[in-house]
């Protein structure tokens, strides 16, 4: 399908500048709370604050219904 090829092309363009390094430990980092890490409670509080303005950018397209859920979750975590 054309949309799949377009999605692969977009994903490739996002990843083309990523450089993997053998001597660097890869880990997840939650930018909202560097000390405690991710929590559903912390995310809910962030999203429900009245003065929070989300710049969604590519996040709107991650949850397209034509994309399998495992792909959406992978891309969401990648972003």
N, CA, C and O atoms as a GROMACS GRO file, in nm:
protein
  316
    1UNK      N    1   0.084  -0.119   0.000
    1UNK     CA    2   0.000   0.000   0.000
    1UNK      C    3   0.089   0.125   0.000
    1UNK      O    4   0.200   0.124   0.052
    2UNK      N    5   0.037   0.229  -0.059
    2UNK     CA    6   0.112   0.354  -0.071
    2UNK      C    7   0.139   0.419   0.064
    2UNK      O    8   0.248   0.473   0.087
    3UNK      N    9   0.041   0.415   0.154
    3UNK     CA   10   0.059   0.479   0.284
    3UNK      C   11   0.166   0.409   0.366
    3UNK      O   12   0.236   0.473   0.445
    4UNK      N   13   0.181   0.277   0.348
    4UNK     CA   14   0.285   0.204   0.419
    4UNK      C   15   0.423   0.246   0.370
    4UNK      O   16   0.515   0.266   0.449
    5UNK      N   17   0.437   0.259   0.238
    5UNK     CA   18   0.565   0.303   0.183
    5UNK      C   19   0.599   0.444   0.229
    5UNK      O   20   0.714   0.474   0.258
    6UNK      N   21   0.498   0.530   0.235
    6UNK     CA   22   0.520   0.666   0.283
    6UNK      C   23   0.561   0.667   0.429
    6UNK      O   24   0.650   0.742   0.469
    7UNK      N   25   0.497   0.582   0.510
    7UNK     CA   26   0.531   0.573   0.652
    7UNK      C   27   0.673   0.523   0.672
    7UNK      O   28   0.746   0.573   0.757
    8UNK      N   29   0.713   0.423   0.594
    8UNK     CA   30   0.849   0.371   0.603
    8UNK      C   31   0.948   0.479   0.564
    8UNK      O   32   1.053   0.494   0.627
    9UNK      N   33   0.916   0.553   0.461
    9UNK     CA   34   1.004   0.662   0.417
    9UNK      C   35   1.018   0.769   0.525
    9UNK      O   36   1.128   0.817   0.550
   10UNK      N   37   0.908   0.806   0.589
   10UNK     CA   38   0.912   0.905   0.697
   10UNK      C   39   0.992   0.853   0.815
   10UNK      O   40   1.071   0.927   0.874
   11UNK      N   41   0.971   0.728   0.851
   11UNK     CA   42   1.045   0.668   0.963
   11UNK      C   43   1.194   0.665   0.931
   11UNK      O   44   1.277   0.697   1.017
   12UNK      N   45   1.229   0.627   0.809
   12UNK     CA   46   1.370   0.623   0.768
   12UNK      C   47   1.433   0.761   0.775
   12UNK      O   48   1.548   0.775   0.817
   13UNK      N   49   1.358   0.863   0.734
   13UNK     CA   50   1.415   0.998   0.738
   13UNK      C   51   1.434   1.045   0.882
   13UNK      O   52   1.527   1.122   0.910
   14UNK      N   53   1.349   1.000   0.975
   14UNK     CA   54   1.366   1.036   1.116
   14UNK      C   55   1.488   0.966   1.176
   14UNK      O   56   1.554   1.021   1.264
   15UNK      N   57   1.517   0.846   1.128
   15UNK     CA   58   1.625   0.767   1.187
   15UNK      C   59   1.759   0.782   1.116
   15UNK      O   60   1.860   0.732   1.166
   16UNK      N   61   1.764   0.851   1.002
   16UNK     CA   62   1.886   0.854   0.923
   16UNK      C   63   2.001   0.926   0.994
   16UNK      O   64   2.117   0.901   0.961
   17UNK      N   65   1.973   1.013   1.089
   17UNK     CA   66   2.078   1.087   1.158
   17UNK      C   67   2.116   1.024   1.293
   17UNK      O   68   2.199   1.079   1.365
   18UNK      N   69   2.057   0.912   1.326
   18UNK     CA   70   2.086   0.842   1.451
   18UNK      C   71   2.214   0.762   1.435
   18UNK      O   72   2.230   0.686   1.339
   19UNK      N   73   2.305   0.780   1.529
   19UNK     CA   74   2.432   0.707   1.526
   19UNK      C   75   2.438   0.620   1.652
   19UNK      O   76   2.432   0.670   1.764
   20UNK      N   77   2.450   0.490   1.631
   20UNK     CA   78   2.462   0.397   1.743
   20UNK      C   79   2.609   0.382   1.781
   20UNK      O   80   2.696   0.375   1.694
   21UNK      N   81   2.634   0.379   1.911
   21UNK     CA   82   2.771   0.369   1.960
   21UNK      C   83   2.783   0.250   2.055
   21UNK      O   84   2.702   0.233   2.145
   22UNK      N   85   2.885   0.168   2.033
   22UNK     CA   86   2.905   0.049   2.115
   22UNK      C   87   2.939   0.081   2.259
   22UNK      O   88   2.902   0.006   2.349
   23UNK      N   89   3.008   0.191   2.284
   23UNK     CA   90   3.058   0.221   2.418
   23UNK      C   91   2.960   0.305   2.502
   23UNK      O   92   2.996   0.348   2.611
   24UNK      N   93   2.840   0.329   2.452
   24UNK     CA   94   2.742   0.409   2.524
   24UNK      C   95   2.624   0.320   2.563
   24UNK      O   96   2.568   0.249   2.479
   25UNK      N   97   2.587   0.324   2.691
   25UNK     CA   98   2.474   0.245   2.739
   25UNK      C   99   2.345   0.312   2.693
   25UNK      O  100   2.326   0.432   2.711
   26UNK      N  101   2.258   0.233   2.634
   26UNK     CA  102   2.130   0.282   2.584
   26UNK      C  103   2.026   0.268   2.694
   26UNK      O  104   2.013   0.161   2.754
   27UNK      N  105   1.952   0.376   2.722
   27UNK     CA  106   1.850   0.368   2.826
   27UNK      C  107   1.737   0.466   2.796
   27UNK      O  108   1.754   0.563   2.722
   28UNK      N  109   1.621   0.438   2.855
   28UNK     CA  110   1.506   0.527   2.842
   28UNK      C  111   1.524   0.644   2.938
   28UNK      O  112   1.579   0.627   3.046
   29UNK      N  113   1.477   0.762   2.897
   29UNK     CA  114   1.484   0.879   2.984
   29UNK      C  115   1.350   0.951   2.974
   29UNK      O  116   1.305   0.982   2.864
   30UNK      N  117   1.288   0.976   3.086
   30UNK     CA  118   1.159   1.046   3.091
   30UNK      C  119   1.188   1.191   3.123
   30UNK      O  120   1.227   1.223   3.235
   31UNK      N  121   1.169   1.280   3.026
   31UNK     CA  122   1.211   1.419   3.043
   31UNK      C  123   1.123   1.498   3.141
   31UNK      O  124   1.163   1.605   3.186
   32UNK      N  125   1.005   1.447   3.174
   32UNK     CA  126   0.920   1.517   3.271
   32UNK      C  127   0.966   1.496   3.415
   32UNK      O  128   0.940   1.581   3.500
   33UNK      N  129   1.034   1.386   3.443
   33UNK     CA  130   1.080   1.357   3.579
   33UNK      C  131   1.208   1.274   3.571
   33UNK      O  132   1.204   1.151   3.563
   34UNK      N  133   1.322   1.342   3.574
   34UNK     CA  134   1.451   1.274   3.561
   34UNK      C  135   1.483   1.187   3.683
   34UNK      O  136   1.556   1.088   3.670
   35UNK      N  137   1.431   1.220   3.799
   35UNK     CA  138   1.465   1.148   3.921
   35UNK      C  139   1.385   1.019   3.936
   35UNK      O  140   1.442   0.911   3.951
   36UNK      N  141   1.252   1.030   3.931
   36UNK     CA  142   1.167   0.912   3.953
   36UNK      C  143   1.132   0.838   3.825
   36UNK      O  144   1.087   0.724   3.831
   37UNK      N  145   1.152   0.900   3.711
   37UNK     CA  146   1.118   0.834   3.585
   37UNK      C  147   0.970   0.845   3.553
   37UNK      O  148   0.899   0.927   3.611
   38UNK      N  149   0.926   0.762   3.462
   38UNK     CA  150   0.788   0.766   3.414
   38UNK      C  151   0.691   0.713   3.518
   38UNK      O  152   0.719   0.615   3.588
   39UNK      N  153   0.575   0.779   3.528
   39UNK     CA  154   0.463   0.725   3.605
   39UNK      C  155   0.335   0.772   3.538
   39UNK      O  156   0.329   0.880   3.480
   40UNK      N  157   0.233   0.690   3.546
   40UNK     CA  158   0.104   0.726   3.489
   40UNK      C  159   0.050   0.849   3.562
   40UNK      O  160  -0.005   0.940   3.499
   41UNK      N  161   0.064   0.852   3.694
   41UNK     CA  162   0.017   0.964   3.774
   41UNK      C  163   0.084   1.094   3.730
   41UNK      O  164   0.016   1.196   3.710
   42UNK      N  165   0.216   1.092   3.714
   42UNK     CA  166   0.288   1.212   3.673
   42UNK      C  167   0.247   1.259   3.534
   42UNK      O  168   0.234   1.379   3.509
   43UNK      N  169   0.226   1.164   3.444
   43UNK     CA  170   0.183   1.200   3.309
   43UNK      C  171   0.043   1.257   3.310
   43UNK      O  172   0.015   1.356   3.242
   44UNK      N  173  -0.046   1.196   3.388
   44UNK     CA  174  -0.183   1.247   3.399
   44UNK      C  175  -0.183   1.389   3.455
   44UNK      O  176  -0.255   1.475   3.404
   45UNK      N  177  -0.104   1.413   3.557
   45UNK     CA  178  -0.097   1.547   3.615
   45UNK      C  179  -0.044   1.648   3.513
   45UNK      O  180  -0.093   1.760   3.505
   46UNK      N  181   0.055   1.608   3.437
   46UNK     CA  182   0.110   1.697   3.334
   46UNK      C  183   0.006   1.729   3.227
   46UNK      O  184  -0.009   1.845   3.187
   47UNK      N  185  -0.066   1.628   3.182
   47UNK     CA  186  -0.164   1.648   3.075
   47UNK      C  187  -0.288   1.724   3.119
   47UNK      O  188  -0.353   1.789   3.038
   48UNK      N  189  -0.322   1.716   3.248
   48UNK     CA  190  -0.444   1.781   3.295
   48UNK      C  191  -0.422   1.920   3.351
   48UNK      O  192  -0.518   1.986   3.390
   49UNK      N  193  -0.297   1.966   3.356
   49UNK     CA  194  -0.272   2.102   3.401
   49UNK      C  195  -0.331   2.199   3.300
   49UNK      O  196  -0.317   2.179   3.179
   50UNK      N  197  -0.396   2.303   3.348
   50UNK     CA  198  -0.463   2.396   3.257
   50UNK      C  199  -0.366   2.479   3.174
   50UNK      O  200  -0.402   2.522   3.064
   51UNK      N  201  -0.245   2.502   3.224
   51UNK     CA  202  -0.151   2.586   3.150
   51UNK      C  203  -0.057   2.506   3.060
   51UNK      O  204   0.037   2.562   3.003
   52UNK      N  205  -0.081   2.375   3.047
   52UNK     CA  206   0.003   2.291   2.964
   52UNK      C  207  -0.042   2.302   2.819
   52UNK      O  208  -0.159   2.281   2.787
   53UNK      N  209   0.053   2.336   2.732
   53UNK     CA  210   0.026   2.343   2.589
   53UNK      C  211   0.115   2.242   2.520
   53UNK      O  212   0.238   2.254   2.521
   54UNK      N  213   0.054   2.142   2.462
   54UNK     CA  214   0.130   2.037   2.398
   54UNK      C  215   0.159   2.073   2.253
   54UNK      O  216   0.068   2.107   2.177
   55UNK      N  217   0.285   2.065   2.216
   55UNK     CA  218   0.323   2.079   2.078
   55UNK      C  219   0.330   1.937   2.023
   55UNK      O  220   0.433   1.870   2.034
   56UNK      N  221   0.224   1.892   1.967
   56UNK     CA  222   0.213   1.752   1.929
   56UNK      C  223   0.302   1.714   1.812
   56UNK      O  224   0.361   1.606   1.812
   57UNK      N  225   0.312   1.800   1.714
   57UNK     CA  226   0.397   1.770   1.599
   57UNK      C  227   0.370   1.632   1.542
   57UNK      O  228   0.257   1.605   1.501
   58UNK      N  229   0.471   1.544   1.541
   58UNK     CA  230   0.452   1.412   1.480
   58UNK      C  231   0.365   1.318   1.564
   58UNK      O  232   0.325   1.212   1.514
   59UNK      N  233   0.335   1.354   1.688
   59UNK     CA  234   0.259   1.264   1.774
   59UNK      C  235   0.117   1.242   1.726
   59UNK      O  236   0.059   1.137   1.754
   60UNK      N  237   0.059   1.338   1.655
   60UNK     CA  238  -0.076   1.320   1.603
   60UNK      C  239  -0.083   1.204   1.504
   60UNK      O  240  -0.184   1.134   1.498
   61UNK      N  241   0.023   1.183   1.428
   61UNK     CA  242   0.022   1.082   1.325
   61UNK      C  243   0.059   0.943   1.376
   61UNK      O  244   0.041   0.844   1.304
   62UNK      N  245   0.112   0.933   1.497
   62UNK     CA  246   0.153   0.804   1.551
   62UNK      C  247   0.033   0.712   1.568
   62UNK      O  248   0.046   0.590   1.549
   63UNK      N  249  -0.082   0.765   1.603
   63UNK     CA  250  -0.197   0.683   1.637
   63UNK      C  251  -0.297   0.669   1.523
   63UNK      O  252  -0.417   0.661   1.548
   64UNK      N  253  -0.250   0.667   1.400
   64UNK     CA  254  -0.338   0.645   1.286
   64UNK      C  255  -0.399   0.505   1.295
   64UNK      O  256  -0.332   0.410   1.335
   65UNK      N  257  -0.524   0.493   1.259
   65UNK     CA  258  -0.592   0.364   1.273
   65UNK      C  259  -0.540   0.259   1.176
   65UNK      O  260  -0.557   0.139   1.200
   66UNK      N  261  -0.478   0.301   1.065
   66UNK     CA  262  -0.429   0.204   0.967
   66UNK      C  263  -0.299   0.137   1.014
   66UNK      O  264  -0.258   0.036   0.958
   67UNK      N  265  -0.236   0.193   1.116
   67UNK     CA  266  -0.107   0.140   1.163
   67UNK      C  267  -0.134   0.038   1.274
   67UNK      O  268  -0.212   0.066   1.365
   68UNK      N  269  -0.070  -0.079   1.268
   68UNK     CA  270  -0.086  -0.177   1.376
   68UNK      C  271  -0.042  -0.118   1.509
   68UNK      O  272   0.053  -0.039   1.514
   69UNK      N  273  -0.108  -0.155   1.616
   69UNK     CA  274  -0.083  -0.097   1.748
   69UNK      C  275   0.063  -0.115   1.791
   69UNK      O  276   0.120  -0.025   1.852
   70UNK      N  277   0.124  -0.230   1.759
   70UNK     CA  278   0.263  -0.251   1.800
   70UNK      C  279   0.356  -0.152   1.729
   70UNK      O  280   0.457  -0.111   1.786
   71UNK      N  281   0.323  -0.114   1.608
   71UNK     CA  282   0.402  -0.014   1.536
   71UNK      C  283   0.381   0.124   1.600
   71UNK      O  284   0.478   0.198   1.619
   72UNK      N  285   0.256   0.157   1.633
   72UNK     CA  286   0.227   0.285   1.698
   72UNK      C  287   0.302   0.298   1.830
   72UNK      O  288   0.360   0.403   1.858
   73UNK      N  289   0.300   0.195   1.910
   73UNK     CA  290   0.367   0.198   2.040
   73UNK      C  291   0.519   0.212   2.021
   73UNK      O  292   0.583   0.289   2.092
   74UNK      N  293   0.574   0.137   1.925
   74UNK     CA  294   0.718   0.147   1.898
   74UNK      C  295   0.757   0.289   1.857
   74UNK      O  296   0.854   0.344   1.909
   75UNK      N  297   0.683   0.348   1.765
   75UNK     CA  298   0.715   0.484   1.717
   75UNK      C  299   0.694   0.585   1.828
   75UNK      O  300   0.773   0.678   1.841
   76UNK      N  301   0.589   0.569   1.909
   76UNK     CA  302   0.564   0.660   2.020
   76UNK      C  303   0.681   0.657   2.117
   76UNK      O  304   0.728   0.761   2.162
   77UNK      N  305   0.727   0.537   2.150
   77UNK     CA  306   0.841   0.526   2.242
   77UNK      C  307   0.969   0.579   2.180
   77UNK      O  308   1.052   0.638   2.249
   78UNK      N  309   0.984   0.558   2.050
   78UNK     CA  310   1.101   0.608   1.980
   78UNK      C  311   1.106   0.760   1.983
   78UNK      O  312   1.211   0.820   2.007
   79UNK      N  313   0.991   0.823   1.959
   79UNK     CA  314   0.986   0.970   1.961
   79UNK      C  315   1.003   1.022   2.101
   79UNK      O  316   1.001   1.143   2.122
   0.00000   0.00000   0.00000
